């Protein structure tokens, strides 16, 4: 089941999951390959049918031919079983009885090795189900679904009954369409948004009245957008526009189109489309208009310097006032607009008030889900590291539970960034894999800047440089200013880690504020770029540039007042100070970041403090902090920063054992994780189950580990990992004693 969950990352009816595992006999390869024949939309949370997307081939054709040689009633019984996705024997036999099929029809099908009719109805292979269903005529399928609908209890399982009635209908039928519409919510509870979208789409297709069909098509488009079925959503909008729509519905059509545009590209087009939809909504639905203005502002943050951020914020500021009592969207809209148009110190209280109200209101889960992405962004802007990570984790969980693939990438990305800043690269890499799976499923572009960021903090020059170049080209080409800033920030981190400060200075200059567009405190990445700019400029002797960057940074850190913000300011100010003032600032930075900041910046602060101490000829004190920096960066996988600390330690007269990243025998995070589990005595199947990979893949990685560590058996792993410094490649990074104390 864990392996199936690793490839189907959206809600699926539990009984259907059980059936898939049973029919594949739990075979890892089959479990991995089977879902690739169906998109998340076609699978429809378990309500999809084999005809929707199973790939035909010679294997399926052979099953079809075997079925065709069976007696007629046996063939019909197989079709009943194929059309019933759960494999419930009572339901299958009741439907068979409706069709006049007797118990004796099961024996030939079982003898042919096609299907077992026991405690569960189970096909010998999933492709048998597909072959049977695809090989039947439309009339036979409708007949079978009609019998299944008659056999399904309308009280205990109205959703499944409505679904079978829909597939039994030969043409428009308002009674069936209404039942589907009423059952959409129940389908969503069992199979997520994709299931609800499938019900609403079917309802629209069966609706005879043009106005009602248009309304249902619009509802289907909205559900399909939220489920990540962008092409299907746009198709249903065309259906909706073909019918009579009122002004509110026309504005909602504009809104869905704008939302799809933002889902497919974080560039400058989507904010303007959302702005247009918001203005159209003003006369007919003020609350929805304000929510759409907030969506436009959020989209403008992604376009950042390449988009109309201030234009959108200025328009949103003129939006009609919210009808009382107002909700989270209204407060967040006012706070976000203030952050864009006003100074940080003046704007922060409004955003902080909106965030506190969001946390204190005890919102219904659907309202929380709708606005938690804004709450997480606000928490980040206000320098609340723990609160930001908590909201990001909650957002990802809510999004996964809902099967809202359209918003899952937006939820995953800040969680990945938080793990990177915390020095948890194993978790960040794992989430990157999920991000790739989700973007592949929805057809949206994979954000290369995330890969570049992880690689840059690892300090891998060749890999990072390639990703940075590709990520920057992609972001600029798509008008995604925020993503471009993330890539430039990643580049600055890479070069600072490698000690190539002039290159870091060039990259950080672009990642920080652009004087041509003015204030960008709302875009937190520009602030993180200033952190790198101060360090690089200080190392390059660019005192004026460093001081200006520090001034802009302190305008955002001081009003926040959190340990993260003030710790970063103290660290940056220390880089430009001398004597006792510098010493005091470094110590303040370490203490504040230990209390409430990202562990990654804490490790780097020990590093710059140790470097300063060595140049002050305080070798013993320098060794202490450089050793902490080396240990922390090594454990976190910050290879370039660890190597920088090692060089300083050696210059301070201390011998430093080489870690794996200082040799060619470099373990990837996944290899380190597998090696640790194998060293603890877990078998390959156990490791595979834990990590959602096949035992064969585990063996493949272990072979690479043995080669890199120059060992021949699992018995040698413990000592080899300890010597290589990779024993900390764990699922959950544990703070170093210097952090936890």
C-alpha positions as CSV (number, residue, x, y, z in Angstrom):
1,X,0.0,0.0,0.0
2,X,2.9,2.4,0.8
3,X,4.3,1.8,-2.6
4,X,1.0,2.6,-4.3
5,X,0.7,5.7,-2.2
6,X,4.1,6.8,-3.5
7,X,2.9,7.0,-7.1
8,X,-0.7,8.0,-6.5
9,X,-0.3,11.3,-4.6
10,X,-4.0,12.2,-4.5
11,X,-7.1,10.9,-2.7
12,X,-8.4,7.5,-3.9
13,X,-11.4,5.6,-2.6
14,X,-9.9,3.2,0.0
15,X,-11.8,0.2,-1.3
16,X,-10.4,0.9,-4.8
17,X,-6.9,1.1,-3.3
18,X,-7.4,-2.3,-1.8
19,X,-8.6,-3.7,-5.1
20,X,-5.6,-2.4,-7.0
21,X,-3.2,-3.9,-4.5
22,X,-5.1,-7.2,-4.6
23,X,-5.2,-7.5,-8.4
24,X,-1.5,-6.7,-8.7
25,X,-0.7,-9.1,-5.9
26,X,1.3,-6.3,-4.4
27,X,3.9,-6.6,-7.1
28,X,6.1,-3.5,-6.9
29,X,6.7,-3.1,-10.6
30,X,3.0,-3.6,-11.4
31,X,2.0,-1.1,-8.7
32,X,4.5,1.5,-10.1
33,X,3.5,1.0,-13.7
34,X,-0.3,0.6,-13.4
35,X,-1.2,4.2,-12.4
36,X,0.9,5.6,-15.3
37,X,-1.8,4.5,-17.7
38,X,-4.3,6.8,-16.0
39,X,-4.0,10.4,-15.2
40,X,-5.3,11.6,-11.8
41,X,-8.3,13.1,-13.7
42,X,-9.1,9.8,-15.4
43,X,-8.7,7.8,-12.3
44,X,-11.2,10.2,-10.7
45,X,-10.5,9.3,-7.1
46,X,-11.6,5.7,-7.8
47,X,-14.7,6.5,-9.9
48,X,-12.8,6.2,-13.2
49,X,-13.4,3.3,-15.5
50,X,-11.0,1.1,-17.5
51,X,-12.0,2.6,-20.7
52,X,-10.8,6.0,-19.6
53,X,-7.1,5.4,-20.0
54,X,-5.7,1.9,-19.6
55,X,-3.1,1.4,-22.4
56,X,-4.0,-1.4,-24.8
57,X,-1.3,-3.8,-25.9
58,X,-0.6,-7.3,-26.8
59,X,-1.1,-8.5,-23.2
60,X,-4.5,-6.9,-23.0
61,X,-5.5,-8.3,-26.4
62,X,-4.5,-11.8,-25.3
63,X,-6.8,-11.4,-22.2
64,X,-9.6,-10.2,-24.5
65,X,-9.3,-13.2,-26.8
66,X,-9.4,-15.6,-23.8
67,X,-12.5,-13.9,-22.5
68,X,-14.2,-14.1,-26.0
69,X,-13.9,-17.9,-25.9
70,X,-16.0,-18.1,-22.7
71,X,-19.8,-18.8,-22.7
72,X,-22.0,-15.7,-23.2
73,X,-23.1,-15.5,-19.6
74,X,-19.5,-15.8,-18.3
75,X,-18.5,-12.9,-20.6
76,X,-21.4,-10.9,-19.3
77,X,-20.5,-11.7,-15.7
78,X,-16.9,-10.5,-16.3
79,X,-18.3,-7.3,-17.7
80,X,-20.4,-6.7,-14.6
81,X,-17.3,-7.3,-12.5
82,X,-15.2,-5.0,-14.7
83,X,-17.7,-2.1,-14.4
84,X,-17.9,-2.4,-10.6
85,X,-14.6,-0.8,-9.3
86,X,-14.7,-2.0,-5.7
87,X,-15.0,-5.8,-6.2
88,X,-18.0,-6.2,-3.8
89,X,-19.3,-9.7,-4.5
90,X,-22.9,-9.1,-3.2
91,X,-23.2,-6.1,-5.5
92,X,-21.8,-8.0,-8.5
93,X,-24.1,-11.0,-8.0
94,X,-27.2,-8.9,-7.4
95,X,-26.5,-7.1,-10.7
96,X,-25.9,-10.4,-12.4
97,X,-29.2,-11.6,-11.1
98,X,-30.9,-8.5,-12.6
99,X,-29.4,-9.6,-16.0
100,X,-30.5,-13.2,-15.6
101,X,-27.0,-14.5,-15.0
102,X,-26.7,-17.5,-12.8
103,X,-23.9,-18.6,-10.3
104,X,-22.7,-21.2,-12.8
105,X,-21.3,-18.4,-15.0
106,X,-18.4,-17.9,-12.6
107,X,-16.7,-21.3,-13.0
108,X,-15.6,-20.9,-16.7
109,X,-14.1,-17.4,-15.9
110,X,-12.2,-18.8,-13.0
111,X,-11.0,-21.8,-14.9
112,X,-9.7,-19.6,-17.7
113,X,-7.6,-17.8,-15.1
114,X,-9.3,-14.4,-15.6
115,X,-11.2,-13.7,-12.4
116,X,-11.8,-15.1,-9.0
117,X,-15.3,-14.9,-7.5
118,X,-14.8,-15.3,-3.7
119,X,-14.8,-13.1,-0.7
120,X,-13.8,-10.4,-3.1
121,X,-14.2,-10.3,-6.9
122,X,-10.7,-10.1,-8.1
123,X,-9.3,-10.1,-11.6
124,X,-6.1,-12.1,-12.1
125,X,-4.4,-9.0,-13.6
126,X,-5.6,-5.4,-13.8
127,X,-5.3,-5.6,-17.6
128,X,-8.0,-8.3,-17.6
129,X,-10.5,-5.7,-16.2
130,X,-9.4,-3.2,-18.9
131,X,-9.6,-5.8,-21.7
132,X,-13.1,-6.9,-20.7
133,X,-14.5,-3.4,-20.4
134,X,-12.9,-2.0,-23.5
135,X,-13.9,-5.0,-25.5
136,X,-17.7,-4.6,-24.7
137,X,-20.1,-2.7,-26.9
138,X,-21.5,0.6,-25.7
139,X,-25.0,-1.0,-25.4
140,X,-23.6,-3.9,-23.3
141,X,-21.8,-1.5,-21.0
142,X,-25.0,0.6,-20.5
143,X,-27.0,-2.6,-19.7
144,X,-24.5,-3.7,-17.1
145,X,-24.3,-0.2,-15.5
146,X,-28.1,-0.1,-15.4
147,X,-28.1,-3.4,-13.5
148,X,-25.4,-2.2,-11.1
149,X,-27.4,0.9,-10.4
150,X,-30.5,-1.1,-9.6
151,X,-28.4,-3.3,-7.3
152,X,-26.7,-0.4,-5.5
153,X,-28.5,0.8,-2.3
154,X,-29.7,4.4,-2.8
155,X,-29.4,5.1,0.9
156,X,-26.0,3.7,1.8
157,X,-24.2,4.4,-1.5
158,X,-26.1,7.1,-3.5
159,X,-22.8,8.3,-5.1
160,X,-21.9,5.0,-6.7
161,X,-25.5,4.5,-7.8
162,X,-25.6,7.9,-9.4
163,X,-22.4,7.1,-11.2
164,X,-23.7,3.8,-12.6
165,X,-26.9,5.5,-13.7
166,X,-24.9,8.1,-15.6
167,X,-23.0,5.4,-17.5
168,X,-26.3,3.6,-18.2
169,X,-27.9,6.7,-19.8
170,X,-28.2,6.8,-23.5
171,X,-28.8,10.5,-23.7
172,X,-29.6,13.6,-21.7
173,X,-31.5,12.8,-18.5
174,X,-32.3,15.6,-15.9
175,X,-33.1,13.1,-13.2
176,X,-29.7,11.4,-13.5
177,X,-27.9,14.7,-14.0
178,X,-29.4,16.0,-10.8
179,X,-28.4,12.9,-8.9
180,X,-24.9,13.3,-10.1
181,X,-24.8,17.0,-9.0
182,X,-26.1,16.1,-5.6
183,X,-23.6,13.3,-5.2
184,X,-20.5,15.4,-6.1
185,X,-19.8,16.3,-2.5
186,X,-20.0,12.7,-1.4
187,X,-17.7,11.7,-4.2
188,X,-15.2,14.3,-3.2
189,X,-15.1,13.0,0.4
190,X,-14.2,9.5,-1.0
191,X,-12.1,10.4,-4.0
192,X,-11.0,14.0,-3.7
193,X,-11.6,16.9,-6.0
194,X,-11.0,14.8,-9.2
195,X,-13.9,12.6,-8.2
196,X,-16.2,15.6,-7.7
197,X,-15.1,17.1,-11.0
198,X,-15.9,13.9,-12.8
199,X,-19.4,13.8,-11.3
200,X,-20.0,17.5,-12.2
201,X,-18.7,17.0,-15.8
202,X,-21.0,14.0,-16.3
203,X,-23.9,16.0,-14.8
204,X,-23.3,18.8,-17.3
205,X,-23.2,16.3,-20.2
206,X,-26.5,14.8,-19.3
207,X,-28.4,18.0,-18.6
208,X,-31.0,18.8,-21.3
209,X,-31.8,22.4,-20.2
210,X,-29.3,24.9,-21.7
211,X,-29.1,27.3,-18.7
212,X,-28.8,24.5,-16.2
213,X,-26.2,22.8,-18.4
214,X,-24.2,26.0,-18.5
215,X,-24.3,26.4,-14.8
216,X,-23.2,22.8,-14.2
217,X,-20.4,23.1,-16.8
218,X,-19.1,26.1,-14.9
219,X,-19.2,24.2,-11.6
220,X,-17.4,21.3,-13.3
221,X,-14.7,23.7,-14.7
222,X,-14.2,25.2,-11.2
223,X,-13.8,21.7,-9.7
224,X,-11.5,20.5,-12.5
225,X,-9.3,23.6,-12.1
226,X,-8.9,22.9,-8.4
227,X,-8.2,19.2,-9.2
228,X,-5.4,20.3,-11.6
229,X,-7.2,19.2,-14.7
230,X,-6.5,22.4,-16.6
231,X,-7.3,21.4,-20.2
232,X,-10.6,19.8,-19.0
233,X,-11.4,23.0,-17.1
234,X,-11.0,25.1,-20.2
235,X,-13.1,22.7,-22.2
236,X,-15.9,23.0,-19.7
237,X,-15.7,26.8,-19.8
238,X,-16.4,26.6,-23.6
239,X,-19.5,24.4,-22.8
240,X,-20.6,26.9,-20.2
241,X,-20.2,29.9,-22.5
242,X,-22.3,28.1,-25.1
243,X,-25.4,28.5,-22.9
244,X,-27.1,31.5,-21.3
245,X,-25.1,33.0,-18.4
246,X,-25.8,35.9,-16.1
247,X,-23.2,38.5,-15.3
248,X,-22.0,36.8,-12.2
249,X,-21.5,33.5,-14.1
250,X,-19.6,35.4,-16.9
251,X,-17.3,36.9,-14.3
252,X,-16.7,33.5,-12.8
253,X,-15.8,32.2,-16.3
254,X,-13.2,35.0,-16.5
255,X,-12.0,34.1,-13.0
256,X,-11.4,30.4,-13.8
257,X,-9.5,31.3,-17.0
258,X,-7.3,33.6,-15.0
259,X,-6.8,31.0,-12.3
260,X,-5.8,28.4,-14.9
261,X,-3.4,30.9,-16.4
262,X,-1.7,31.4,-13.0
263,X,-1.5,27.7,-12.4
264,X,0.3,27.2,-15.8
265,X,2.6,30.2,-15.5
266,X,3.6,32.4,-12.6
267,X,4.3,35.3,-15.0
268,X,2.9,38.7,-15.6
269,X,-0.2,37.7,-17.6
270,X,-2.1,36.0,-14.8
271,X,-2.2,39.0,-12.3
272,X,-3.8,41.2,-15.0
273,X,-6.3,38.5,-15.9
274,X,-7.2,38.1,-12.2
275,X,-7.4,41.9,-11.9
276,X,-9.9,42.0,-14.8
277,X,-12.0,39.3,-13.2
278,X,-12.0,41.1,-9.9
279,X,-13.2,44.4,-11.5
280,X,-16.0,42.5,-13.3
281,X,-17.1,40.9,-10.1
282,X,-17.4,44.2,-8.1
283,X,-21.0,45.0,-9.1
284,X,-22.3,41.5,-8.6
285,X,-20.3,40.0,-5.7
286,X,-18.1,42.3,-3.6
287,X,-16.8,39.5,-1.3
288,X,-15.8,37.4,-4.3
289,X,-14.3,40.4,-5.9
290,X,-12.1,41.1,-2.9
291,X,-11.0,37.5,-2.8
292,X,-10.1,37.8,-6.5
293,X,-8.1,41.0,-5.8
294,X,-6.2,39.0,-3.2
295,X,-5.5,36.3,-5.7
296,X,-4.3,38.9,-8.1
297,X,-1.9,40.4,-5.5
298,X,-0.6,36.9,-4.7
299,X,0.0,36.2,-8.4
300,X,1.7,39.6,-8.7
301,X,4.2,38.5,-6.0
302,X,5.3,35.7,-8.3
303,X,5.7,38.0,-11.2
304,X,7.6,40.3,-8.9
305,X,10.0,42.7,-10.7
306,X,9.0,41.3,-14.1
307,X,5.3,42.0,-13.6
308,X,2.7,44.6,-12.6
309,X,3.0,44.2,-8.8
310,X,2.5,47.8,-7.8
311,X,-0.2,48.3,-10.5
312,X,-2.2,45.4,-9.1
313,X,-1.7,46.5,-5.5
314,X,-2.8,50.1,-6.3
315,X,-6.0,48.7,-8.1
316,X,-6.7,46.4,-5.2
317,X,-6.4,49.3,-2.7
318,X,-9.4,50.9,-4.5
319,X,-11.6,47.8,-4.2
320,X,-15.0,48.3,-2.5
321,X,-15.0,47.9,1.2
322,X,-15.9,44.4,2.5
323,X,-19.4,43.9,3.8
324,X,-19.3,43.3,7.6
325,X,-18.0,41.4,9.4
326,X,-15.3,40.6,6.8
327,X,-13.2,37.5,6.7
328,X,-9.6,36.4,6.3
329,X,-9.4,37.5,2.7
330,X,-10.4,41.0,3.5
331,X,-7.8,41.4,6.2
332,X,-5.0,39.7,4.2
333,X,-5.8,41.9,1.2
334,X,-5.4,45.1,3.2
335,X,-2.2,43.8,4.8
336,X,-0.6,42.6,1.6
337,X,-1.5,45.8,-0.3
338,X,0.1,47.8,2.5
339,X,3.3,45.7,2.3
340,X,3.6,46.4,-1.4
341,X,2.8,50.1,-1.4
342,X,4.0,51.3,2.0
343,X,7.2,51.1,4.1
344,X,7.7,47.8,5.9
345,X,7.5,49.4,9.4
346,X,4.1,51.0,8.6
347,X,2.7,47.9,6.8
348,X,3.8,45.2,9.2
349,X,1.1,45.8,11.9
350,X,-1.8,45.3,9.5
351,X,-0.4,42.1,8.2
352,X,0.4,40.9,11.7
353,X,-3.1,41.6,12.8
354,X,-4.5,39.7,9.8
355,X,-2.3,36.7,10.6
356,X,-3.2,36.7,14.3
357,X,-6.9,36.8,13.4
358,X,-6.5,33.9,11.0
359,X,-4.8,31.8,13.7
360,X,-7.4,32.7,16.4
361,X,-10.6,32.4,14.4
362,X,-11.0,28.6,14.5
363,X,-11.9,28.6,10.8
364,X,-13.8,25.8,9.0
365,X,-11.4,23.5,7.2
366,X,-12.5,24.7,3.7
367,X,-11.9,28.4,4.7
368,X,-8.6,27.5,6.3
369,X,-7.6,25.6,3.2
370,X,-8.5,28.5,1.0
371,X,-6.4,31.1,2.7
372,X,-3.6,29.3,4.5
373,X,-1.2,29.9,1.6
374,X,-1.6,33.6,2.2
375,X,-1.2,33.1,6.0
376,X,2.1,31.2,5.4
377,X,3.4,33.9,3.1
378,X,2.5,36.6,5.7
379,X,4.3,34.6,8.5
380,X,7.4,34.5,6.3
381,X,7.3,38.2,5.6
382,X,7.0,38.8,9.3
383,X,10.1,36.7,10.0
384,X,8.4,34.0,12.1
385,X,10.4,30.9,11.1
386,X,8.6,28.4,13.3
387,X,5.2,29.8,12.5
388,X,6.0,29.8,8.8
389,X,7.1,26.2,8.8
390,X,4.1,25.2,10.8
391,X,1.7,26.8,8.4
392,X,3.6,25.4,5.3
393,X,3.3,21.9,6.7
394,X,-0.4,22.4,7.5
395,X,-1.0,23.8,4.0
396,X,0.6,20.7,2.4
397,X,-1.4,18.3,4.5
398,X,-4.7,20.1,3.7
399,X,-3.8,20.2,0.0
400,X,-2.9,16.5,-0.1
401,X,-6.1,15.6,1.7
402,X,-8.2,17.5,-0.7
403,X,-6.5,16.2,-3.8
404,X,-6.0,19.8,-4.9
405,X,-3.1,19.2,-7.2
406,X,-3.4,22.8,-8.6
407,X,-2.2,24.3,-5.3
408,X,0.1,21.5,-4.2
409,X,3.2,22.9,-6.0
410,X,2.6,26.3,-4.4
411,X,2.3,24.5,-1.0
412,X,5.3,22.3,-1.5
413,X,7.8,24.9,-2.6
414,X,7.9,27.0,0.6
415,X,8.1,23.8,2.6
416,X,11.1,22.8,0.5
417,X,12.7,26.2,1.1
418,X,12.1,25.9,4.9
419,X,13.8,22.5,5.0
420,X,16.7,23.9,3.1
421,X,17.1,26.8,5.5
422,X,16.9,24.4,8.4
423,X,19.6,22.3,7.0
424,X,17.3,19.4,6.3
425,X,18.3,18.5,2.7
426,X,17.1,14.9,2.8
427,X,13.5,16.1,3.5
428,X,13.9,18.9,0.9
429,X,15.1,16.3,-1.7
430,X,12.2,14.0,-0.9
431,X,9.7,16.8,-1.4
432,X,11.4,17.8,-4.7
433,X,10.5,14.3,-6.0
434,X,6.9,14.8,-5.0
435,X,6.9,18.2,-6.6
436,X,8.1,16.6,-9.9
437,X,5.4,13.9,-9.7
438,X,2.7,16.5,-9.2
439,X,3.8,18.8,-11.9
440,X,4.1,15.9,-14.3
441,X,0.5,14.7,-13.4
442,X,-1.0,18.2,-14.0
443,X,1.1,19.1,-17.0
444,X,2.4,22.3,-15.3
445,X,6.1,23.1,-15.6
446,X,8.5,21.8,-13.0
447,X,10.1,24.8,-11.2
448,X,13.9,24.3,-11.9
449,X,14.7,27.0,-9.3
450,X,13.8,24.6,-6.5
451,X,16.4,22.1,-7.8
452,X,18.9,25.0,-8.2
453,X,18.3,26.1,-4.6
454,X,18.9,22.7,-3.0
455,X,22.0,22.1,-5.1
456,X,23.4,25.6,-4.3
457,X,23.1,25.1,-0.6
458,X,24.8,21.8,-1.0
459,X,27.6,23.7,-2.7
460,X,27.9,21.6,-5.9
461,X,29.4,24.0,-8.4
462,X,29.0,22.1,-11.6
463,X,25.5,20.8,-11.0
464,X,24.3,24.1,-9.5
465,X,25.7,26.3,-12.3
466,X,23.8,24.2,-14.8
467,X,20.6,24.4,-12.9
468,X,21.0,28.1,-12.1
469,X,21.5,29.0,-15.8
470,X,18.5,26.8,-16.9
471,X,16.3,28.1,-14.0
472,X,17.1,31.7,-14.7
473,X,16.4,31.4,-18.5
474,X,13.1,29.6,-17.7
475,X,12.0,32.2,-15.1
476,X,12.9,35.2,-17.2
477,X,11.4,33.7,-20.3
478,X,8.1,33.1,-18.5
479,X,8.0,36.5,-16.8
480,X,8.4,34.9,-13.3
481,X,10.3,37.5,-11.4
482,X,10.1,35.8,-8.0
483,X,11.5,32.6,-9.5
484,X,14.3,34.6,-11.1
485,X,15.1,36.1,-7.7
486,X,15.2,32.7,-6.1
487,X,17.7,31.5,-8.7
488,X,19.9,34.6,-8.2
489,X,19.7,34.2,-4.4
490,X,20.7,30.5,-4.9
491,X,23.6,31.6,-7.0
492,X,24.8,34.1,-4.4
493,X,24.6,31.3,-1.7
494,X,26.6,29.0,-3.9
495,X,29.4,31.5,-4.6
496,X,29.5,32.6,-0.9
497,X,29.8,29.0,0.1
498,X,32.7,28.4,-2.3
499,X,34.4,31.6,-1.1
500,X,34.2,33.3,-4.6
501,X,32.8,36.5,-3.3
502,X,33.0,38.7,-6.4
503,X,30.7,36.2,-8.2
504,X,28.5,36.1,-5.1
505,X,28.4,39.9,-5.1
506,X,27.2,40.0,-8.7
507,X,24.4,37.4,-8.1
508,X,23.3,39.0,-4.8
509,X,23.0,42.4,-6.4
510,X,20.4,41.0,-8.8
511,X,18.6,39.0,-6.1
512,X,18.2,42.1,-3.8
513,X,16.1,45.1,-4.4
514,X,16.1,46.7,-7.9
515,X,16.3,50.5,-7.6
516,X,14.2,50.9,-10.7
517,X,11.1,49.3,-9.2
518,X,11.7,50.4,-5.6
519,X,10.4,48.8,-2.4
520,X,10.3,45.0,-2.5
521,X,10.1,44.0,1.2
522,X,7.0,42.1,0.4
523,X,9.1,39.7,-1.7
524,X,11.1,38.0,1.1
525,X,13.6,36.4,-1.3
526,X,14.8,39.9,-2.2
527,X,15.5,40.3,1.6
528,X,17.4,37.0,1.7
529,X,19.4,38.3,-1.3
530,X,20.5,41.3,0.9
531,X,21.9,38.9,3.5
532,X,24.2,37.4,0.8
533,X,24.9,40.8,-0.6
534,X,26.2,42.1,2.8
535,X,28.5,39.1,3.2
536,X,29.8,39.2,-0.3
537,X,30.3,43.0,-0.4
538,X,32.1,42.9,3.0
539,X,34.5,40.2,1.7
540,X,35.2,42.2,-1.5
541,X,35.9,45.4,0.4
542,X,32.9,47.1,-1.0
543,X,32.1,49.0,2.3
544,X,29.6,51.4,0.8
545,X,27.7,48.7,-1.1
546,X,27.6,46.5,2.1
547,X,26.4,49.4,4.2
548,X,23.6,50.3,1.8
549,X,22.5,46.6,1.7
550,X,22.6,46.5,5.5
551,X,20.5,49.7,5.7
552,X,17.8,48.2,3.5
553,X,17.9,44.9,5.4
554,X,17.5,46.5,8.8
555,X,14.5,48.4,7.5
556,X,12.8,45.0,7.4
557,X,14.3,43.2,10.3
558,X,14.1,45.8,13.0
559,X,10.3,46.4,12.8
560,X,9.7,42.7,12.8
561,X,11.4,42.2,16.2
562,X,11.7,38.4,15.9
563,X,14.8,36.4,16.8
564,X,15.2,35.4,13.2
565,X,15.1,38.9,11.9
566,X,17.2,40.5,14.7
567,X,19.7,37.6,14.5
568,X,20.2,38.1,10.8
569,X,20.6,41.8,11.3
570,X,23.2,41.3,14.1
571,X,25.1,38.8,11.9
572,X,25.1,41.2,8.9
573,X,26.1,44.2,11.1
574,X,28.9,42.2,12.7
575,X,30.4,41.6,9.2
576,X,30.9,45.4,8.9
577,X,32.1,46.0,12.4
578,X,35.4,45.8,14.3
579,X,36.6,45.0,17.8
580,X,34.3,44.5,20.7
581,X,31.3,45.7,18.7
582,X,31.7,42.9,16.2
583,X,32.3,40.3,18.9
584,X,29.2,41.4,20.7
585,X,27.1,41.3,17.5
586,X,28.3,37.9,16.5
587,X,27.4,36.5,19.9
588,X,24.0,38.2,19.8
589,X,23.4,36.7,16.3
590,X,24.3,33.2,17.4
591,X,22.0,33.4,20.5
592,X,19.0,34.8,18.6
593,X,19.3,32.4,15.7
594,X,19.7,29.5,18.1
595,X,16.4,30.6,19.8
596,X,14.3,31.3,16.7
597,X,16.1,31.2,13.4
598,X,16.9,28.7,10.7
599,X,19.7,26.3,11.7
600,X,21.4,26.8,8.3
601,X,22.0,30.5,9.1
602,X,23.1,29.6,12.6
603,X,25.8,27.3,11.2
604,X,26.9,30.0,8.7
605,X,27.1,32.5,11.6
606,X,29.4,30.3,13.5
607,X,31.5,30.1,10.3
608,X,31.8,33.9,9.8
609,X,32.4,34.4,13.5
610,X,35.2,31.8,13.5
611,X,36.7,33.4,10.4
612,X,36.7,36.8,12.1
613,X,38.2,35.4,15.3
614,X,41.1,33.8,13.4
615,X,41.9,37.1,11.8
616,X,41.8,38.7,15.2
617,X,44.5,36.1,16.2
618,X,42.1,34.4,18.7
619,X,43.0,31.0,17.5
620,X,41.4,28.9,20.3
621,X,38.1,30.8,20.2
622,X,38.2,30.6,16.4
623,X,38.7,26.8,16.5
624,X,35.6,26.4,18.7
625,X,33.3,28.2,16.3
626,X,34.8,26.9,13.2
627,X,34.5,23.3,14.6
628,X,30.8,23.9,15.3
629,X,30.3,25.3,11.8
630,X,32.2,22.4,10.3
631,X,30.2,19.8,12.2
632,X,26.8,21.5,11.5
633,X,27.4,22.2,7.8
634,X,28.7,18.6,7.4
635,X,25.7,17.1,9.0
636,X,23.3,19.3,7.0
637,X,25.0,18.5,3.7
638,X,26.2,22.1,3.2
639,X,29.3,20.8,1.5
640,X,30.9,24.1,0.3
641,X,30.4,25.8,3.6
642,X,31.8,22.8,5.4
643,X,34.8,22.8,3.2
644,X,35.2,26.5,3.8
645,X,35.1,25.8,7.6
646,X,37.6,23.0,7.2
647,X,40.1,25.3,5.4
648,X,39.8,27.8,8.1
649,X,40.3,25.1,10.8
650,X,43.4,23.9,9.1
651,X,44.7,27.4,8.9
652,X,44.0,27.7,12.6
653,X,46.3,24.7,13.2
654,X,43.7,22.0,13.7
655,X,43.6,18.7,11.8
656,X,40.3,18.0,10.1
657,X,39.2,14.5,9.0
658,X,37.9,14.5,5.5
659,X,34.2,14.0,5.0
660,X,32.7,12.2,2.1
661,X,31.9,15.4,0.2
662,X,35.6,16.3,0.3
663,X,36.4,13.2,-1.7
664,X,35.1,11.8,-5.0
665,X,33.2,9.2,-3.0
666,X,30.2,11.4,-2.5
667,X,26.9,9.9,-1.3
668,X,23.7,11.5,-2.4
669,X,21.1,12.2,0.3
670,X,19.1,9.1,-0.8
671,X,22.2,6.9,-0.8
672,X,23.1,8.1,2.7
673,X,19.6,7.4,3.9
674,X,19.6,3.9,2.4
675,X,23.1,3.2,3.8
676,X,22.0,4.2,7.3
677,X,18.9,2.0,7.2
678,X,21.0,-0.9,5.9
679,X,23.5,-0.3,8.6
680,X,20.8,-0.6,11.2
681,X,20.0,-4.1,9.9
682,X,16.9,-3.4,7.7
683,X,16.4,-5.7,4.7
684,X,16.0,-4.4,1.2
685,X,12.2,-4.9,1.2
686,X,12.0,-3.1,4.6
687,X,14.1,-0.2,3.3
688,X,12.0,-0.1,0.1
689,X,8.8,0.0,2.1
690,X,10.1,2.8,4.3
691,X,11.3,4.9,1.4
692,X,8.6,4.0,-1.2
693,X,11.0,2.4,-3.6
694,X,11.4,-1.2,-4.9
695,X,13.9,-3.6,-3.3
696,X,15.7,-3.7,-6.6
697,X,16.2,0.0,-6.4
698,X,17.5,-0.3,-2.9
699,X,20.0,-2.9,-4.1
700,X,21.1,-0.6,-6.9
701,X,21.8,2.2,-4.5
702,X,23.6,0.0,-2.0
703,X,25.9,-1.2,-4.8
704,X,26.8,2.4,-5.5
705,X,27.3,3.1,-1.7
706,X,29.7,0.1,-1.4
707,X,31.7,1.3,-4.4
708,X,31.9,4.9,-3.1
709,X,32.8,3.8,0.5
710,X,35.2,1.1,-0.7
711,X,33.5,-1.7,1.3
712,X,32.1,-5.1,0.4
713,X,29.3,-5.9,2.9
714,X,26.7,-4.3,5.2
715,X,28.7,-5.2,8.2
716,X,31.2,-2.4,7.2
717,X,28.6,0.3,6.8
718,X,28.5,1.6,10.4
719,X,32.3,2.3,10.5
720,X,32.4,3.6,6.9
721,X,29.5,6.0,7.4
722,X,30.9,7.3,10.7
723,X,34.3,7.9,9.0
724,X,32.7,9.5,6.0
725,X,30.5,11.8,8.2
726,X,27.3,10.6,6.5
727,X,25.8,8.9,9.5
728,X,23.5,11.9,9.9
729,X,21.7,11.4,6.6
730,X,18.4,10.7,8.5
731,X,14.8,11.2,7.8
732,X,14.5,13.8,10.5
733,X,17.5,16.0,11.2
734,X,18.3,16.2,14.9
735,X,19.7,19.5,16.1
736,X,23.4,19.6,17.0
737,X,23.9,19.9,20.8
738,X,25.1,23.5,20.2
739,X,21.7,24.3,18.7
740,X,19.5,22.3,21.1
741,X,21.1,23.5,24.4
